[in-house]
Amino acid sequence: MTKYVDEAINETVIGLNVKIIKFNRANSCDSDYDSAKDLCNRDVNLYGTYALISCFSGPWTCALSTTLVMIENTNCMSDALEDFNDCSK
């Protein structure tokens, strides 16, 4: 009987430990995801400034540089979300 009680207690404690580990990892993943998004926003602000300056050279240059900034931001945010999803597993 004691053997079964010990097994039940160990399973419960191990289950709680796994949940705590997953919770801590999720908090770390959230923090990493927020940092990655902040870096993406920083970069888009920098590239956006260059795109705005390039608008003085003509409409085609402005359109191309603005499109490139949007593509870069989309790729960066997508990478950040992919890393978050990999971390959360």
Secondary structure, DSSP 8 states (H G I E B T S, - for coil): -HHHHHHHHHHHHHHHHHHHHHHHHHHHHHHHHHHHHHHHHHHHHHHHHHHHHHGGG-HHHHHHHHHHHHHHHHHHHHHHHHHHHHHH-
